[in-house]
């Protein structure tokens, strides 16, 4: 999931795109939200921005 965000730095990644990308786990919308929160905890709150009704934007690459 983080790869999908990292590959599209500065562009919106929709919930549907992330749910389709993660096929190894029965990911629900609530679990997806929890994963996004965990990414923010690890990388900092500014790393992933929520775009209401659209998805998320990764604001900085993982490897700087």
BARO-460483 format. One line per field, with one value per residue (C-alpha): z negated, x, y negated; residue number from 1; chain. Coordinates in steps of 0.05 Angstrom, whole numbers, m for minus. Each point is the difference from the previous one (the first is absolute). Layout:
BEGIN
zz <- (Z, ...)
xx <- (X, ...)
yy <- (Y, ...)
pos <- (NUM, ...)
unit <- (A, ...)
//
This chain:
BEGIN
zz <- (0, m17, 67, 36, m38, 10, 75, 7, m41, 3, 34, m30, m11, m10, m52, 58, 29, m67, m13, 69, m9, m66, 19, m53, m55, m7, m7, m21, 2, m76, 3, 57, m44, m56, 47, 23, m73, m14, 60, m29, m68, 31, 52, m34, 8, 59, 42, 22, 12, 2, 58, m22, 43, 46, m35, m25, 25, m20, m10, m4, 26, m47, 19, 1)
xx <- (0, 55, 32, m63, 3, 76, m5, m49, 32, m42, m59, m65, m5, m72, m28, m21, 70, 30, m53, 12, 76, 1, m23, 38, m47, m75, 7, m61, m9, 10, 64, 25, m12, 39, 58, 2, 1, 58, 39, m10, 24, 64, 15, m31, m69, 22, 21, m70, m55, m74, m39, m73, m44, 58, 57, 70, 62, 70, 37, 72, 37, 20, 73, 25)
yy <- (0, m49, 16, m24, m66, m7, 12, m57, m55, m63, 34, 26, 75, 20, 49, 46, 0, 20, 53, 30, m1, 38, 70, 39, m20, m9, m75, m39, m76, m3, 41, m44, m62, 33, 15, m72, m22, 47, m27, m70, 23, 27, m53, m60, m32, m43, 60, 20, m51, 18, m29, 2, 44, 17, 37, m15, m34, 20, m66, 24, 61, 56, m5, m71)
pos <- (1, 2, 3, 4, 5, 6, 7, 8, 9, 10, 11, 12, 13, 14, 15, 16, 17, 18, 19, 20, 21, 22, 23, 24, 25, 26, 27, 28, 29, 30, 31, 32, 33, 34, 35, 36, 37, 38, 39, 40, 41, 42, 43, 44, 45, 46, 47, 48, 49, 50, 51, 52, 53, 54, 55, 56, 57, 58, 59, 60, 61, 62, 63, 64)
unit <- (A, A, A, A, A, A, A, A, A, A, A, A, A, A, A, A, A, A, A, A, A, A, A, A, A, A, A, A, A, A, A, A, A, A, A, A, A, A, A, A, A, A, A, A, A, A, A, A, A, A, A, A, A, A, A, A, A, A, A, A, A, A, A, A)
//
